[in-house]
Amino acid sequence: MIYIGLTGWGDHYSLYPAHIKAKDKLPEYSSHFPVVEVDASFYAIQPERNVTKWVNETPDTFRFVVKAYQGMTGHKRDELPFETKTAMFQAFKDSLKPYRKANKLAMVLFQFPPWFACKKENVDYLRYCKQQIGDIPVALEFRHQSWFSDAFRADTLAFIKQEGWIHTIVDEPQAGERSIPTVPVVTDENLALVRMHGRNVYGWNKPNGADNNSWREVRYLYRYNNAELSEWKDRIKQLSKGTKDIIVLFNNNSGGDAAGNAKQFQEMLGIEYAGLAPKQLRLF
């Protein structure tokens, strides 16, 4: 089965009636798509009340891809708000309990930063992460080109498979060492993850002196055309031969294009989802 969704549910204005409040967006989102990536968990480990609310306001068949907390992936460089790394991982795992109890956790996504290069200490850290996270399904996404260089590509894929990670297949700009190529290889017979970041080459790398907010406003500014999505239609068909389920998440939303592209891709694949939430009545 192919599940198509978006990263986050708050900013996709084309999905929502004008009068809808932020707190009501997830139920409306779940009337359009069967899966979503939770980005809030990257910035802070979410309290149980938030997760319970999200679980309760989505259909039984809905699934969440939860992004790993930034302290676990090395994005957070200042002091961690936990006494130990073990305590941090345990707090994160505890926050997943409502998803797991409701059978709505698709996987946890560990996206590592652009400076996380292919070297022994980082390979060791990946083993540590996998050990800490236990039996929870986990996807692995790199942002440093060295992991898929000619010298390391085969070993990287073998490592991902042997250690029990789900390889995250990406579509992103080819903009130097801080981007990785599309590597259409599945490593898990049950699940695969595809993340569509757009192809904005000029906006991908952060310019010197730019603040994070202004840079992120343009980084994912891209709309896929029919030919580009057709490439992925063919790839998805090939990938589906090696795994049971594929989750495709569109992240190209700096200009509000992700939802439209996701709908377009769903139509291109001829998919109609059962079990979605009922849509709100749009009066205007």
C-alpha positions as CSV (number, residue, x, y, z in Angstrom):
1,M,0.0,0.0,0.0
2,I,1.2,3.5,-0.8
3,Y,0.4,6.2,1.8
4,I,0.7,9.8,0.7
5,G,0.9,12.7,3.1
6,L,2.6,15.9,4.1
7,T,5.2,17.1,6.7
8,G,3.1,18.8,9.4
9,W,-0.5,19.9,9.2
10,G,-0.5,23.5,10.2
11,D,0.7,25.5,7.1
12,H,-1.1,23.8,4.2
13,Y,-3.7,26.6,3.7
14,S,-5.2,25.1,0.5
15,L,-6.7,22.3,2.6
16,Y,-8.6,24.4,5.1
17,P,-11.7,26.6,5.1
18,A,-10.8,30.2,5.9
19,H,-12.6,30.1,9.3
20,I,-10.9,27.0,10.7
21,K,-8.8,27.4,13.8
22,A,-5.3,26.0,14.3
23,K,-6.5,23.5,16.9
24,D,-9.0,22.1,14.4
25,K,-6.7,21.6,11.5
26,L,-5.5,18.1,12.2
27,P,-9.0,16.5,12.0
28,E,-9.6,18.4,8.7
29,Y,-6.1,17.3,7.4
30,S,-7.0,13.7,8.1
31,S,-10.0,14.0,5.8
32,H,-7.5,14.5,2.9
33,F,-4.5,12.2,3.8
34,P,-4.0,9.0,5.8
35,V,-0.5,9.9,7.2
36,V,1.4,12.9,8.5
37,E,4.9,13.8,9.7
38,V,5.0,15.3,13.2
39,D,7.5,18.1,13.1
40,A,6.8,19.5,16.6
41,S,8.6,16.6,18.2
42,F,11.9,17.7,16.6
43,Y,11.8,21.0,18.5
44,A,10.6,19.6,21.8
45,I,9.6,16.3,23.2
46,Q,5.9,16.5,23.2
47,P,3.8,16.1,26.4
48,E,1.4,13.2,26.5
49,R,-1.6,15.4,26.4
50,N,-0.7,16.8,23.0
51,V,-0.1,13.3,21.5
52,T,-3.3,11.9,23.1
53,K,-5.2,14.8,21.5
54,W,-3.7,14.1,18.0
55,V,-4.4,10.4,18.3
56,N,-8.0,11.0,19.5
57,E,-8.9,13.4,16.7
58,T,-7.8,11.2,13.8
59,P,-9.4,8.1,12.2
60,D,-8.5,4.6,13.4
61,T,-6.5,4.0,10.2
62,F,-4.5,7.2,10.4
63,R,-0.7,7.0,10.9
64,F,2.0,9.3,12.3
65,V,5.7,9.6,11.3
66,V,7.3,11.2,14.3
67,K,10.4,13.2,13.8
68,A,13.1,12.5,16.4
69,Y,14.0,15.2,18.9
70,Q,16.8,17.5,17.8
71,G,18.9,16.6,20.8
72,M,19.0,13.0,19.7
73,T,20.2,13.8,16.2
74,G,22.9,16.4,17.0
75,H,21.0,19.4,15.7
76,K,20.9,21.0,19.1
77,R,24.4,22.1,20.0
78,D,23.8,23.9,23.2
79,E,23.1,22.2,26.6
80,L,20.5,19.5,26.6
81,P,17.6,19.8,29.0
82,F,18.2,16.3,30.3
83,E,20.6,14.9,32.9
84,T,21.8,12.2,30.5
85,K,21.3,11.0,26.9
86,T,19.7,7.9,28.3
87,A,17.1,10.1,30.1
88,M,16.5,12.0,26.8
89,F,15.8,8.9,24.8
90,Q,13.6,7.5,27.5
91,A,11.5,10.7,27.6
92,F,11.1,10.6,23.9
93,K,10.0,7.0,24.0
94,D,7.6,7.8,26.7
95,S,6.0,10.5,24.5
96,L,5.3,7.8,21.8
97,K,3.1,5.7,24.1
98,P,-0.3,7.2,23.0
99,Y,0.6,6.6,19.3
100,R,1.7,3.0,20.0
101,K,-1.3,2.2,22.2
102,A,-3.6,3.3,19.4
103,N,-1.6,1.5,16.7
104,K,-1.0,4.9,15.0
105,L,2.8,5.1,15.0
106,A,4.2,4.3,11.6
107,M,7.8,5.1,12.5
108,V,10.2,7.5,14.0
109,L,12.3,9.5,11.6
110,F,16.0,10.2,12.6
111,Q,17.1,13.0,10.2
112,F,20.7,13.8,10.8
113,P,22.2,17.3,10.1
114,P,24.4,18.2,7.1
115,W,27.6,18.0,9.2
116,F,26.9,14.4,10.2
117,A,29.4,12.8,7.9
118,C,30.3,9.2,7.3
119,K,32.9,8.4,9.9
120,K,33.4,5.8,12.6
121,E,32.2,7.9,15.5
122,N,29.0,8.6,13.7
123,V,28.5,5.0,12.7
124,D,28.9,4.1,16.4
125,Y,26.4,6.8,17.4
126,L,23.8,5.3,14.9
127,R,24.2,1.9,16.7
128,Y,23.7,3.7,20.0
129,C,20.5,5.3,18.8
130,K,19.1,2.0,17.5
131,Q,19.9,0.4,20.8
132,Q,18.2,3.1,22.8
133,I,15.1,3.2,20.6
134,G,14.5,-0.6,21.0
135,D,11.8,-2.2,18.9
136,I,10.2,1.0,17.6
137,P,10.4,1.2,13.7
138,V,12.9,3.9,12.8
139,A,13.8,5.5,9.5
140,L,17.2,7.0,8.8
141,E,17.8,10.1,6.7
142,F,21.2,11.6,6.0
143,R,22.1,15.1,4.8
144,H,25.8,14.7,4.1
145,Q,26.8,13.3,0.7
146,S,29.6,11.2,2.0
147,W,27.3,8.4,3.1
148,F,26.4,7.7,-0.5
149,S,29.8,8.4,-2.1
150,D,31.2,5.8,-4.4
151,A,33.5,4.6,-1.5
152,F,30.7,4.2,1.1
153,R,27.4,3.7,-0.7
154,A,27.3,-0.1,-0.7
155,D,28.5,-0.3,2.9
156,T,26.0,2.4,4.0
157,L,23.0,0.5,2.6
158,A,24.3,-2.8,4.0
159,F,24.7,-1.2,7.4
160,I,21.1,0.3,7.3
161,K,19.7,-3.0,6.5
162,Q,21.7,-5.1,9.0
163,E,21.0,-2.7,11.9
164,G,17.3,-2.7,11.2
165,W,16.8,0.9,10.0
166,I,14.3,2.0,7.3
167,H,16.2,3.8,4.6
168,T,14.7,7.2,3.8
169,I,14.7,7.8,0.1
170,V,14.8,11.5,-0.8
171,D,14.2,13.8,-3.7
172,E,16.1,16.9,-3.0
173,P,18.4,19.5,-4.8
174,Q,21.8,18.3,-5.7
175,A,23.7,21.2,-4.1
176,G,27.0,19.9,-2.9
177,E,28.1,17.8,0.1
178,R,25.1,18.9,2.2
179,S,22.7,17.1,-0.1
180,I,22.4,13.4,-1.0
181,P,21.4,11.7,-4.2
182,T,18.1,9.8,-4.7
183,V,19.0,6.2,-3.8
184,P,15.9,4.1,-4.6
185,V,16.7,1.1,-2.4
186,V,14.4,-0.3,0.3
187,T,16.0,-2.0,3.3
188,D,12.9,-3.2,5.2
189,E,10.4,-5.7,3.8
190,N,7.5,-4.0,5.6
191,L,8.1,-0.2,5.3
192,A,9.8,2.3,3.1
193,L,9.8,6.1,3.5
194,V,10.1,8.7,0.6
195,R,10.5,12.4,1.4
196,M,10.0,14.9,-1.3
197,H,11.9,18.1,-0.5
198,G,11.7,19.8,-3.9
199,R,14.6,20.8,-6.1
200,N,15.4,24.4,-5.2
201,V,19.1,24.2,-5.7
202,Y,19.7,27.9,-5.0
203,G,17.8,27.9,-1.7
204,W,19.0,24.6,-0.3
205,N,22.2,25.6,1.5
206,K,22.0,28.3,4.1
207,P,23.8,31.5,3.0
208,N,26.4,32.9,5.4
209,G,24.7,35.4,7.7
210,A,21.1,34.3,6.9
211,D,18.8,33.7,9.8
212,N,17.0,30.4,10.1
213,N,13.5,31.8,9.5
214,S,14.2,33.7,6.3
215,W,16.2,30.8,4.9
216,R,13.6,28.2,5.7
217,E,11.0,30.3,3.9
218,V,12.7,29.7,0.6
219,R,14.5,26.4,1.1
220,Y,11.5,24.3,0.2
221,L,10.1,26.7,-2.4
222,Y,9.4,24.4,-5.3
223,R,6.5,22.9,-7.2
224,Y,6.9,19.5,-8.9
225,N,5.8,19.3,-12.5
226,N,4.0,16.3,-14.2
227,A,7.2,14.9,-15.7
228,E,9.0,14.9,-12.3
229,L,6.1,13.2,-10.6
230,S,5.9,10.7,-13.4
231,E,9.5,9.8,-12.6
232,W,8.5,9.0,-9.1
233,K,5.4,7.1,-10.2
234,D,7.8,4.7,-12.0
235,R,10.1,4.6,-9.0
236,I,7.3,3.8,-6.5
237,K,6.2,0.9,-8.7
238,Q,9.7,-0.5,-8.5
239,L,10.1,0.1,-4.8
240,S,6.7,-1.6,-4.0
241,K,8.2,-4.9,-5.2
242,G,10.6,-4.9,-2.3
243,T,8.4,-3.8,0.6
244,K,4.8,-4.0,1.8
245,D,4.0,-0.3,2.5
246,I,5.5,2.9,1.2
247,I,4.9,6.3,2.9
248,V,5.5,9.3,0.6
249,L,5.7,12.7,2.4
250,F,5.8,16.0,0.5
251,N,7.9,18.7,2.2
252,N,8.0,21.3,-0.6
253,N,5.8,23.8,1.2
254,S,7.7,27.1,1.3
255,G,5.2,28.3,-1.3
256,G,2.3,26.1,-0.2
257,D,2.9,23.6,-3.0
258,A,3.1,20.4,-1.0
259,A,-0.6,19.6,-0.6
260,G,-1.3,20.3,-4.3
261,N,1.6,18.0,-5.4
262,A,0.5,15.3,-3.0
263,K,-3.0,15.3,-4.4
264,Q,-1.6,15.3,-7.9
265,F,0.6,12.4,-7.2
266,Q,-2.3,10.5,-5.5
267,E,-4.4,11.0,-8.7
268,M,-1.5,10.0,-10.9
269,L,-1.2,6.7,-9.0
270,G,-4.9,6.1,-9.1
271,I,-5.2,5.9,-5.3
272,E,-8.4,6.4,-3.3
273,Y,-8.2,6.2,0.5
274,A,-10.9,4.6,2.6
275,G,-11.4,5.5,6.2
276,L,-10.5,9.2,6.0
277,A,-12.2,11.7,8.4
278,P,-15.3,13.4,7.0
279,K,-14.6,16.8,5.5
280,Q,-15.9,20.0,7.0
281,L,-18.8,21.8,5.2
282,R,-17.4,24.8,3.3
283,L,-19.9,27.6,3.3
284,F,-17.8,30.0,1.3
